[in-house]
């Protein structure tokens, strides 16, 4: 995140989370949250992913820090369409892919059996 702040970015999206359940005492030990805090001090919006171990707020891992935006995937099957404007004024359409959509020519970014729990 330090390199991104030096590059003067406006938004950082970090798609990883820690394997520990978050609470106030875990902030100083969570590199994603602390990097997000330092970026927030530079007026950069930080969006992170969140793991979930159940239906209660205390089962979330990877965050709950007030200075980052936490995102969790869902299985609603809806598309969220938005327009993204890049720094040079170029506008592109972006959307979330519905969970049930299948791709025939796609490869996974990682395989489940090779990933760490909570990643």
Secondary structure, DSSP 8 states (H G I E B T S, - for coil): -HHHHHTT-SEEEE----SSB--GGGGGG-HHHHHHHHHHHTT-EEEEE-EESSSSGGGEES---TTSEEE---------EEEEE-TTS-EEEEE---TT---SS---SS-GGGS-TT-
